[in-house]
């Protein structure tokens, strides 16, 4: 799914991605959206779901926060890959958190 955005008077391609490491309940949203030529990524709101869409840590706010942080890490890693590949840069530093149990 692509599209275009007007940025600084230029029409630029838009990348919409839902990485397999994040559950996408409807398939109608994109978890990560970037605009080629810009260093800006939009991440969808994340909830405490695992990759299969099962709730994590029911009644346990700490476990839910850890899962959400893991999901945000996965989405931001995807965004870094898109931004780096569209700008011609290779590699990025990645901060990770332990995967929830």
Biopython code that builds the backbone (N, CA, C, O; Angstrom):
import numpy as np
from Bio.PDB.StructureBuilder import StructureBuilder

atoms = [
    (1, "UNK", "N", (0.843, -1.162, 0.000)),
    (1, "UNK", "CA", (0.000, 0.000, 0.000)),
    (1, "UNK", "C", (0.890, 1.228, 0.000)),
    (1, "UNK", "O", (1.705, 1.390, 0.908)),
    (2, "UNK", "N", (0.764, 2.063, -0.954)),
    (2, "UNK", "CA", (1.589, 3.248, -1.031)),
    (2, "UNK", "C", (0.768, 4.497, -0.928)),
    (2, "UNK", "O", (-0.171, 4.587, -0.136)),
    (3, "UNK", "N", (1.124, 5.437, -1.719)),
    (3, "UNK", "CA", (0.458, 6.725, -1.723)),
    (3, "UNK", "C", (1.503, 7.803, -1.866)),
    (3, "UNK", "O", (2.686, 7.523, -2.060)),
    (4, "UNK", "N", (1.053, 9.038, -1.769)),
    (4, "UNK", "CA", (1.964, 10.160, -1.906)),
    (4, "UNK", "C", (1.631, 11.212, -0.872)),
    (4, "UNK", "O", (0.493, 11.311, -0.416)),
    (5, "UNK", "N", (2.642, 12.006, -0.501)),
    (5, "UNK", "CA", (2.462, 13.107, 0.439)),
    (5, "UNK", "C", (3.120, 14.339, -0.152)),
    (5, "UNK", "O", (4.120, 14.238, -0.863)),
    (6, "UNK", "N", (2.562, 15.494, 0.142)),
    (6, "UNK", "CA", (3.147, 16.759, -0.266)),
    (6, "UNK", "C", (3.998, 17.261, 0.883)),
    (6, "UNK", "O", (3.471, 17.554, 1.957)),
    (7, "UNK", "N", (5.314, 17.367, 0.680)),
    (7, "UNK", "CA", (6.233, 17.789, 1.724)),
    (7, "UNK", "C", (7.187, 18.817, 1.149)),
    (7, "UNK", "O", (7.920, 18.533, 0.202)),
    (8, "UNK", "N", (7.177, 20.009, 1.722)),
    (8, "UNK", "CA", (8.047, 21.101, 1.256)),
    (8, "UNK", "C", (7.857, 21.354, -0.227)),
    (8, "UNK", "O", (8.823, 21.613, -0.944)),
    (9, "UNK", "N", (6.623, 21.281, -0.691)),
    (9, "UNK", "CA", (6.312, 21.550, -2.080)),
    (9, "UNK", "C", (6.639, 20.412, -3.033)),
    (9, "UNK", "O", (6.468, 20.554, -4.244)),
    (10, "UNK", "N", (7.104, 19.293, -2.510)),
    (10, "UNK", "CA", (7.455, 18.138, -3.338)),
    (10, "UNK", "C", (6.478, 16.998, -3.069)),
    (10, "UNK", "O", (6.022, 16.812, -1.940)),
    (11, "UNK", "N", (6.167, 16.251, -4.096)),
    (11, "UNK", "CA", (5.331, 15.063, -3.928)),
    (11, "UNK", "C", (6.266, 13.891, -3.664)),
    (11, "UNK", "O", (7.143, 13.580, -4.471)),
    (12, "UNK", "N", (6.059, 13.243, -2.509)),
    (12, "UNK", "CA", (6.959, 12.169, -2.091)),
    (12, "UNK", "C", (6.177, 10.888, -1.812)),
    (12, "UNK", "O", (5.062, 10.943, -1.292)),
    (13, "UNK", "N", (6.761, 9.722, -2.158)),
    (13, "UNK", "CA", (6.090, 8.451, -1.901)),
    (13, "UNK", "C", (5.937, 8.168, -0.404)),
    (13, "UNK", "O", (6.799, 8.519, 0.402)),
    (14, "UNK", "N", (4.831, 7.533, -0.058)),
    (14, "UNK", "CA", (4.536, 7.139, 1.316)),
    (14, "UNK", "C", (4.646, 5.620, 1.420)),
    (14, "UNK", "O", (4.151, 4.894, 0.557)),
    (15, "UNK", "N", (5.298, 5.146, 2.481)),
    (15, "UNK", "CA", (5.413, 3.710, 2.741)),
    (15, "UNK", "C", (4.528, 3.355, 3.924)),
    (15, "UNK", "O", (4.638, 3.967, 4.987)),
    (16, "UNK", "N", (3.657, 2.379, 3.752)),
    (16, "UNK", "CA", (2.795, 1.887, 4.834)),
    (16, "UNK", "C", (3.109, 0.418, 5.062)),
    (16, "UNK", "O", (3.043, -0.392, 4.137)),
    (17, "UNK", "N", (3.452, 0.076, 6.310)),
    (17, "UNK", "CA", (3.884, -1.286, 6.618)),
    (17, "UNK", "C", (3.277, -1.742, 7.941)),
    (17, "UNK", "O", (3.114, -0.954, 8.872)),
    (18, "UNK", "N", (2.952, -3.006, 8.002)),
    (18, "UNK", "CA", (2.582, -3.659, 9.255)),
    (18, "UNK", "C", (3.518, -4.848, 9.420)),
    (18, "UNK", "O", (3.294, -5.898, 8.818)),
    (19, "UNK", "N", (4.578, -4.694, 10.240)),
    (19, "UNK", "CA", (5.544, -5.786, 10.376)),
    (19, "UNK", "C", (4.896, -7.029, 10.978)),
    (19, "UNK", "O", (3.974, -6.912, 11.785)),
    (20, "UNK", "N", (5.365, -8.217, 10.599)),
    (20, "UNK", "CA", (4.773, -9.456, 11.107)),
    (20, "UNK", "C", (4.928, -9.623, 12.615)),
    (20, "UNK", "O", (4.223, -10.431, 13.219)),
    (21, "UNK", "N", (5.838, -8.872, 13.232)),
    (21, "UNK", "CA", (6.037, -8.982, 14.682)),
    (21, "UNK", "C", (4.967, -8.221, 15.467)),
    (21, "UNK", "O", (4.970, -8.251, 16.698)),
    (22, "UNK", "N", (4.048, -7.536, 14.766)),
    (22, "UNK", "CA", (2.949, -6.821, 15.423)),
    (22, "UNK", "C", (1.621, -7.342, 14.905)),
    (22, "UNK", "O", (1.442, -7.538, 13.703)),
    (23, "UNK", "N", (0.698, -7.561, 15.819)),
    (23, "UNK", "CA", (-0.633, -8.027, 15.432)),
    (23, "UNK", "C", (-1.396, -6.893, 14.765)),
    (23, "UNK", "O", (-1.395, -5.765, 15.259)),
    (24, "UNK", "N", (-2.045, -7.185, 13.650)),
    (24, "UNK", "CA", (-2.870, -6.206, 12.942)),
    (24, "UNK", "C", (-4.274, -6.799, 12.858)),
    (24, "UNK", "O", (-4.541, -7.634, 11.994)),
    (25, "UNK", "N", (-5.174, -6.377, 13.749)),
    (25, "UNK", "CA", (-6.463, -7.049, 13.874)),
    (25, "UNK", "C", (-7.340, -6.999, 12.631)),
    (25, "UNK", "O", (-8.064, -7.955, 12.357)),
    (26, "UNK", "N", (-7.293, -5.936, 11.892)),
    (26, "UNK", "CA", (-8.210, -5.826, 10.757)),
    (26, "UNK", "C", (-7.507, -5.911, 9.414)),
    (26, "UNK", "O", (-8.147, -6.186, 8.399)),
    (27, "UNK", "N", (-6.212, -5.681, 9.393)),
    (27, "UNK", "CA", (-5.509, -5.616, 8.124)),
    (27, "UNK", "C", (-5.810, -4.324, 7.370)),
    (27, "UNK", "O", (-5.345, -4.130, 6.247)),
    (28, "UNK", "N", (-6.588, -3.446, 7.990)),
    (28, "UNK", "CA", (-6.973, -2.196, 7.331)),
    (28, "UNK", "C", (-6.175, -0.996, 7.803)),
    (28, "UNK", "O", (-6.359, 0.112, 7.300)),
    (29, "UNK", "N", (-5.292, -1.209, 8.766)),
    (29, "UNK", "CA", (-4.461, -0.116, 9.246)),
    (29, "UNK", "C", (-3.004, -0.445, 8.965)),
    (29, "UNK", "O", (-2.656, -1.593, 8.686)),
    (30, "UNK", "N", (-2.174, 0.553, 9.039)),
    (30, "UNK", "CA", (-0.734, 0.362, 8.912)),
    (30, "UNK", "C", (-0.121, 0.676, 10.259)),
    (30, "UNK", "O", (-0.408, 1.718, 10.848)),
    (31, "UNK", "N", (0.719, -0.213, 10.751)),
    (31, "UNK", "CA", (1.373, 0.009, 12.039)),
    (31, "UNK", "C", (2.453, 1.083, 11.939)),
    (31, "UNK", "O", (2.726, 1.782, 12.915)),
    (32, "UNK", "N", (3.075, 1.218, 10.750)),
    (32, "UNK", "CA", (4.173, 2.167, 10.542)),
    (32, "UNK", "C", (3.962, 2.868, 9.207)),
    (32, "UNK", "O", (3.680, 2.224, 8.196)),
    (33, "UNK", "N", (4.101, 4.203, 9.209)),
    (33, "UNK", "CA", (4.004, 4.978, 7.972)),
    (33, "UNK", "C", (5.200, 5.919, 7.917)),
    (33, "UNK", "O", (5.452, 6.665, 8.863)),
    (34, "UNK", "N", (5.936, 5.884, 6.806)),
    (34, "UNK", "CA", (7.032, 6.825, 6.578)),
    (34, "UNK", "C", (6.831, 7.506, 5.232)),
    (34, "UNK", "O", (6.121, 7.008, 4.358)),
    (35, "UNK", "N", (7.480, 8.661, 5.090)),
    (35, "UNK", "CA", (7.463, 9.392, 3.826)),
    (35, "UNK", "C", (8.894, 9.415, 3.318)),
    (35, "UNK", "O", (9.798, 9.867, 4.022)),
    (36, "UNK", "N", (9.108, 8.927, 2.091)),
    (36, "UNK", "CA", (10.462, 8.922, 1.532)),
    (36, "UNK", "C", (10.980, 10.345, 1.444)),
    (36, "UNK", "O", (10.255, 11.261, 1.055)),
    (37, "UNK", "N", (12.233, 10.520, 1.808)),
    (37, "UNK", "CA", (12.837, 11.838, 1.774)),
    (37, "UNK", "C", (12.651, 12.611, 3.065)),
    (37, "UNK", "O", (13.186, 13.711, 3.203)),
    (38, "UNK", "N", (11.912, 12.066, 4.007)),
    (38, "UNK", "CA", (11.706, 12.712, 5.303)),
    (38, "UNK", "C", (12.182, 11.768, 6.393)),
    (38, "UNK", "O", (12.133, 10.549, 6.227)),
    (39, "UNK", "N", (12.635, 12.315, 7.491)),
    (39, "UNK", "CA", (13.075, 11.484, 8.611)),
    (39, "UNK", "C", (12.018, 11.506, 9.701)),
    (39, "UNK", "O", (12.303, 11.811, 10.859)),
    (40, "UNK", "N", (10.800, 11.178, 9.313)),
    (40, "UNK", "CA", (9.677, 11.180, 10.229)),
    (40, "UNK", "C", (8.885, 9.900, 10.016)),
    (40, "UNK", "O", (8.566, 9.531, 8.886)),
    (41, "UNK", "N", (8.572, 9.231, 11.115)),
    (41, "UNK", "CA", (7.769, 8.012, 11.041)),
    (41, "UNK", "C", (6.563, 8.174, 11.960)),
    (41, "UNK", "O", (6.666, 8.747, 13.045)),
    (42, "UNK", "N", (5.443, 7.671, 11.519)),
    (42, "UNK", "CA", (4.224, 7.673, 12.319)),
    (42, "UNK", "C", (3.970, 6.232, 12.746)),
    (42, "UNK", "O", (3.905, 5.336, 11.905)),
    (43, "UNK", "N", (3.827, 6.009, 14.049)),
    (43, "UNK", "CA", (3.544, 4.674, 14.578)),
    (43, "UNK", "C", (2.119, 4.656, 15.094)),
    (43, "UNK", "O", (1.671, 5.611, 15.729)),
    (44, "UNK", "N", (1.406, 3.573, 14.825)),
    (44, "UNK", "CA", (0.040, 3.468, 15.333)),
    (44, "UNK", "C", (0.080, 3.252, 16.843)),
    (44, "UNK", "O", (1.106, 2.865, 17.401)),
    (45, "UNK", "N", (-1.039, 3.504, 17.483)),
    (45, "UNK", "CA", (-1.140, 3.254, 18.922)),
    (45, "UNK", "C", (-0.938, 1.778, 19.204)),
    (45, "UNK", "O", (-1.452, 0.932, 18.471)),
    (46, "UNK", "N", (-0.205, 1.460, 20.243)),
    (46, "UNK", "CA", (0.088, 0.065, 20.564)),
    (46, "UNK", "C", (-0.628, -0.338, 21.845)),
    (46, "UNK", "O", (-0.796, 0.468, 22.760)),
    (47, "UNK", "N", (-1.041, -1.582, 21.893)),
    (47, "UNK", "CA", (-1.706, -2.141, 23.065)),
    (47, "UNK", "C", (-0.962, -3.401, 23.491)),
    (47, "UNK", "O", (-0.056, -3.857, 22.793)),
    (48, "UNK", "N", (-1.342, -3.963, 24.631)),
    (48, "UNK", "CA", (-0.664, -5.140, 25.182)),
    (48, "UNK", "C", (-1.185, -6.420, 24.541)),
    (48, "UNK", "O", (-1.820, -7.242, 25.202)),
    (49, "UNK", "N", (-0.912, -6.583, 23.242)),
    (49, "UNK", "CA", (-1.254, -7.798, 22.511)),
    (49, "UNK", "C", (0.025, -8.428, 22.013)),
    (49, "UNK", "O", (0.976, -7.728, 21.665)),
    (50, "UNK", "N", (0.052, -9.765, 21.976)),
    (50, "UNK", "CA", (1.200, -10.442, 21.385)),
    (50, "UNK", "C", (1.015, -10.532, 19.870)),
    (50, "UNK", "O", (0.056, -9.978, 19.332)),
    (51, "UNK", "N", (1.908, -11.213, 19.187)),
    (51, "UNK", "CA", (1.855, -11.272, 17.720)),
    (51, "UNK", "C", (0.616, -11.996, 17.208)),
    (51, "UNK", "O", (0.230, -11.817, 16.053)),
    (52, "UNK", "N", (-0.007, -12.807, 18.049)),
    (52, "UNK", "CA", (-1.216, -13.535, 17.651)),
    (52, "UNK", "C", (-2.496, -12.785, 18.020)),
    (52, "UNK", "O", (-3.596, -13.270, 17.757)),
    (53, "UNK", "N", (-2.355, -11.603, 18.630)),
    (53, "UNK", "CA", (-3.522, -10.816, 19.017)),
    (53, "UNK", "C", (-4.107, -11.191, 20.366)),
    (53, "UNK", "O", (-5.215, -10.777, 20.707)),
    (54, "UNK", "N", (-3.354, -11.983, 21.140)),
    (54, "UNK", "CA", (-3.818, -12.369, 22.478)),
    (54, "UNK", "C", (-3.409, -11.309, 23.484)),
    (54, "UNK", "O", (-2.280, -10.822, 23.435)),
    (55, "UNK", "N", (-4.310, -10.936, 24.405)),
    (55, "UNK", "CA", (-3.956, -9.961, 25.445)),
    (55, "UNK", "C", (-2.830, -10.502, 26.326)),
    (55, "UNK", "O", (-2.779, -11.692, 26.636)),
    (56, "UNK", "N", (-1.937, -9.607, 26.718)),
    (56, "UNK", "CA", (-0.813, -9.973, 27.581)),
    (56, "UNK", "C", (-0.993, -9.274, 28.932)),
    (56, "UNK", "O", (-1.318, -8.088, 28.982)),
    (57, "UNK", "N", (-0.783, -10.002, 30.008)),
    (57, "UNK", "CA", (-0.762, -9.409, 31.341)),
    (57, "UNK", "C", (-2.100, -8.894, 31.843)),
    (57, "UNK", "O", (-2.163, -7.813, 32.427)),
    (58, "UNK", "N", (-3.162, -9.644, 31.627)),
    (58, "UNK", "CA", (-4.466, -9.205, 32.124)),
    (58, "UNK", "C", (-4.374, -8.929, 33.632)),
    (58, "UNK", "O", (-3.986, -9.808, 34.402)),
    (59, "UNK", "N", (-4.728, -7.725, 34.043)),
    (59, "UNK", "CA", (-4.672, -7.344, 35.454)),
    (59, "UNK", "C", (-3.278, -7.010, 35.953)),
    (59, "UNK", "O", (-3.116, -6.670, 37.125)),
    (60, "UNK", "N", (-2.261, -7.097, 35.093)),
    (60, "UNK", "CA", (-0.874, -6.839, 35.485)),
    (60, "UNK", "C", (-0.340, -5.678, 34.648)),
    (60, "UNK", "O", (0.122, -5.870, 33.524)),
    (61, "UNK", "N", (-0.410, -4.474, 35.210)),
    (61, "UNK", "CA", (-0.026, -3.277, 34.450)),
    (61, "UNK", "C", (1.437, -3.286, 34.033)),
    (61, "UNK", "O", (1.782, -2.789, 32.961)),
    (62, "UNK", "N", (2.293, -3.846, 34.871)),
    (62, "UNK", "CA", (3.710, -3.896, 34.512)),
    (62, "UNK", "C", (3.932, -4.785, 33.284)),
    (62, "UNK", "O", (4.665, -4.407, 32.370)),
    (63, "UNK", "N", (3.302, -5.962, 33.260)),
    (63, "UNK", "CA", (3.438, -6.866, 32.114)),
    (63, "UNK", "C", (2.867, -6.225, 30.851)),
    (63, "UNK", "O", (3.417, -6.397, 29.764)),
    (64, "UNK", "N", (1.768, -5.488, 30.992)),
    (64, "UNK", "CA", (1.182, -4.799, 29.844)),
    (64, "UNK", "C", (2.127, -3.724, 29.324)),
    (64, "UNK", "O", (2.304, -3.579, 28.114)),
    (65, "UNK", "N", (2.736, -2.965, 30.243)),
    (65, "UNK", "CA", (3.675, -1.909, 29.831)),
    (65, "UNK", "C", (4.883, -2.496, 29.116)),
    (65, "UNK", "O", (5.368, -1.925, 28.140)),
    (66, "UNK", "N", (5.372, -3.637, 29.599)),
    (66, "UNK", "CA", (6.515, -4.300, 28.955)),
    (66, "UNK", "C", (6.136, -4.739, 27.541)),
    (66, "UNK", "O", (6.926, -4.566, 26.613)),
    (67, "UNK", "N", (4.942, -5.305, 27.363)),
    (67, "UNK", "CA", (4.494, -5.741, 26.030)),
    (67, "UNK", "C", (4.347, -4.554, 25.091)),
    (67, "UNK", "O", (4.758, -4.619, 23.932)),
    (68, "UNK", "N", (3.761, -3.467, 25.587)),
    (68, "UNK", "CA", (3.595, -2.269, 24.759)),
    (68, "UNK", "C", (4.963, -1.725, 24.358)),
    (68, "UNK", "O", (5.162, -1.342, 23.205)),
    (69, "UNK", "N", (5.911, -1.687, 25.303)),
    (69, "UNK", "CA", (7.270, -1.229, 24.975)),
    (69, "UNK", "C", (7.903, -2.133, 23.919)),
    (69, "UNK", "O", (8.572, -1.649, 23.006)),
    (70, "UNK", "N", (7.692, -3.445, 24.042)),
    (70, "UNK", "CA", (8.215, -4.391, 23.036)),
    (70, "UNK", "C", (7.591, -4.098, 21.665)),
    (70, "UNK", "O", (8.292, -4.084, 20.653)),
    (71, "UNK", "N", (6.280, -3.867, 21.635)),
    (71, "UNK", "CA", (5.599, -3.563, 20.370)),
    (71, "UNK", "C", (6.106, -2.257, 19.767)),
    (71, "UNK", "O", (6.292, -2.161, 18.554)),
    (72, "UNK", "N", (6.332, -1.246, 20.616)),
    (72, "UNK", "CA", (6.871, 0.025, 20.116)),
    (72, "UNK", "C", (8.282, -0.161, 19.565)),
    (72, "UNK", "O", (8.635, 0.439, 18.550)),
    (73, "UNK", "N", (9.094, -0.992, 20.229)),
    (73, "UNK", "CA", (10.430, -1.286, 19.710)),
    (73, "UNK", "C", (10.349, -1.937, 18.333)),
    (73, "UNK", "O", (11.109, -1.583, 17.432)),
    (74, "UNK", "N", (9.423, -2.894, 18.167)),
    (74, "UNK", "CA", (9.276, -3.574, 16.879)),
    (74, "UNK", "C", (8.836, -2.595, 15.793)),
    (74, "UNK", "O", (9.347, -2.634, 14.674)),
    (75, "UNK", "N", (7.890, -1.719, 16.124)),
    (75, "UNK", "CA", (7.413, -0.735, 15.148)),
    (75, "UNK", "C", (8.502, 0.268, 14.801)),
    (75, "UNK", "O", (8.671, 0.621, 13.634)),
    (76, "UNK", "N", (9.242, 0.732, 15.805)),
    (76, "UNK", "CA", (10.289, 1.717, 15.518)),
    (76, "UNK", "C", (11.456, 1.091, 14.761)),
    (76, "UNK", "O", (12.087, 1.763, 13.944)),
    (77, "UNK", "N", (11.758, -0.191, 15.018)),
    (77, "UNK", "CA", (12.807, -0.875, 14.243)),
    (77, "UNK", "C", (12.401, -0.952, 12.780)),
    (77, "UNK", "O", (13.228, -0.741, 11.893)),
    (78, "UNK", "N", (11.136, -1.254, 12.521)),
    (78, "UNK", "CA", (10.628, -1.293, 11.155)),
    (78, "UNK", "C", (10.739, 0.085, 10.508)),
    (78, "UNK", "O", (11.145, 0.207, 9.352)),
    (79, "UNK", "N", (10.377, 1.112, 11.260)),
    (79, "UNK", "CA", (10.455, 2.484, 10.734)),
    (79, "UNK", "C", (11.888, 2.858, 10.403)),
    (79, "UNK", "O", (12.142, 3.477, 9.370)),
    (80, "UNK", "N", (12.846, 2.485, 11.281)),
    (80, "UNK", "CA", (14.259, 2.787, 11.003)),
    (80, "UNK", "C", (14.707, 2.098, 9.731)),
    (80, "UNK", "O", (15.436, 2.694, 8.938)),
    (81, "UNK", "N", (14.290, 0.858, 9.514)),
    (81, "UNK", "CA", (14.655, 0.144, 8.279)),
    (81, "UNK", "C", (14.100, 0.867, 7.058)),
    (81, "UNK", "O", (14.800, 1.023, 6.057)),
    (82, "UNK", "N", (12.854, 1.307, 7.135)),
    (82, "UNK", "CA", (12.248, 2.021, 5.998)),
    (82, "UNK", "C", (12.955, 3.343, 5.738)),
    (82, "UNK", "O", (13.255, 3.674, 4.591)),
    (83, "UNK", "N", (13.222, 4.102, 6.800)),
    (83, "UNK", "CA", (13.870, 5.408, 6.631)),
    (83, "UNK", "C", (15.284, 5.222, 6.107)),
    (83, "UNK", "O", (15.706, 5.941, 5.201)),
    (84, "UNK", "N", (16.032, 4.256, 6.671)),
    (84, "UNK", "CA", (17.410, 4.028, 6.218)),
    (84, "UNK", "C", (17.455, 3.542, 4.778)),
    (84, "UNK", "O", (18.313, 3.980, 4.011)),
    (85, "UNK", "N", (16.552, 2.646, 4.393)),
    (85, "UNK", "CA", (16.579, 2.117, 3.032)),
    (85, "UNK", "C", (16.159, 3.175, 2.023)),
    (85, "UNK", "O", (16.670, 3.184, 0.903)),
    (86, "UNK", "N", (15.239, 4.071, 2.388)),
    (86, "UNK", "CA", (14.812, 5.088, 1.431)),
    (86, "UNK", "C", (15.822, 6.218, 1.320)),
    (86, "UNK", "O", (15.838, 6.931, 0.316)),
    (87, "UNK", "N", (16.679, 6.399, 2.348)),
    (87, "UNK", "CA", (17.657, 7.482, 2.300)),
    (87, "UNK", "C", (19.017, 7.010, 1.813)),
    (87, "UNK", "O", (19.923, 7.817, 1.607)),
    (88, "UNK", "N", (19.163, 5.687, 1.626)),
    (88, "UNK", "CA", (20.436, 5.155, 1.158)),
    (88, "UNK", "C", (21.404, 4.864, 2.287)),
    (88, "UNK", "O", (22.495, 4.354, 2.033)),
    (89, "UNK", "N", (21.042, 5.171, 3.537)),
    (89, "UNK", "CA", (21.906, 4.860, 4.681)),
    (89, "UNK", "C", (21.712, 3.398, 5.039)),
    (89, "UNK", "O", (20.634, 2.835, 4.852)),
    (90, "UNK", "N", (22.755, 2.803, 5.548)),
    (90, "UNK", "CA", (22.667, 1.398, 5.931)),
    (90, "UNK", "C", (22.911, 1.287, 7.431)),
    (90, "UNK", "O", (23.813, 1.923, 7.976)),
    (91, "UNK", "N", (22.100, 0.477, 8.082)),
    (91, "UNK", "CA", (22.290, 0.202, 9.503)),
    (91, "UNK", "C", (21.681, 1.256, 10.404)),
    (91, "UNK", "O", (21.392, 2.373, 9.975)),
    (92, "UNK", "N", (21.495, 0.891, 11.637)),
    (92, "UNK", "CA", (20.989, 1.810, 12.645)),
    (92, "UNK", "C", (21.263, 1.208, 14.003)),
    (92, "UNK", "O", (21.410, -0.008, 14.134)),
    (93, "UNK", "N", (21.332, 2.050, 15.008)),
    (93, "UNK", "CA", (21.477, 1.513, 16.354)),
    (93, "UNK", "C", (20.091, 1.118, 16.839)),
    (93, "UNK", "O", (19.107, 1.783, 16.515)),
    (94, "UNK", "N", (20.006, 0.064, 17.599)),
    (94, "UNK", "CA", (18.704, -0.408, 18.041)),
    (94, "UNK", "C", (18.725, -0.667, 19.530)),
    (94, "UNK", "O", (19.541, -1.445, 20.024)),
    (95, "UNK", "N", (17.837, -0.020, 20.234)),
    (95, "UNK", "CA", (17.669, -0.216, 21.664)),
    (95, "UNK", "C", (16.573, -1.247, 21.857)),
    (95, "UNK", "O", (15.481, -1.098, 21.307)),
    (96, "UNK", "N", (16.841, -2.273, 22.615)),
    (96, "UNK", "CA", (15.832, -3.318, 22.782)),
    (96, "UNK", "C", (15.499, -3.515, 24.258)),
    (96, "UNK", "O", (16.286, -3.170, 25.139)),
    (97, "UNK", "N", (14.362, -4.055, 24.499)),
    (97, "UNK", "CA", (13.914, -4.420, 25.834)),
    (97, "UNK", "C", (13.710, -5.930, 25.850)),
    (97, "UNK", "O", (13.508, -6.544, 24.802)),
    (98, "UNK", "N", (13.762, -6.532, 27.046)),
    (98, "UNK", "CA", (13.510, -7.976, 27.078)),
    (98, "UNK", "C", (12.111, -8.307, 26.617)),
    (98, "UNK", "O", (11.161, -7.586, 26.922)),
    (99, "UNK", "N", (11.983, -9.396, 25.884)),
    (99, "UNK", "CA", (10.669, -9.831, 25.407)),
    (99, "UNK", "C", (9.839, -10.322, 26.582)),
    (99, "UNK", "O", (10.336, -11.071, 27.423)),
    (100, "UNK", "N", (8.556, -9.899, 26.650)),
    (100, "UNK", "CA", (7.702, -10.345, 27.753)),
    (100, "UNK", "C", (7.482, -11.860, 27.716)),
    (100, "UNK", "O", (7.535, -12.487, 26.658)),
    (101, "UNK", "N", (7.238, -12.420, 28.881)),
    (101, "UNK", "CA", (7.008, -13.862, 28.991)),
    (101, "UNK", "C", (5.573, -14.198, 28.682)),
    (101, "UNK", "O", (5.189, -15.367, 28.723)),
]
sb = StructureBuilder()
sb.init_structure("model")
sb.init_model(0)
sb.init_chain("A")
sb.init_seg("    ")
for serial, (resi, resn, name, xyz) in enumerate(atoms, 1):
    if name == "N":
        sb.init_residue(resn, " ", resi, " ")
    sb.init_atom(name, np.array(xyz, "f"), 0.0, 1.0, " ", f" {name:<3s}", serial, name[0])
structure = sb.get_structure()
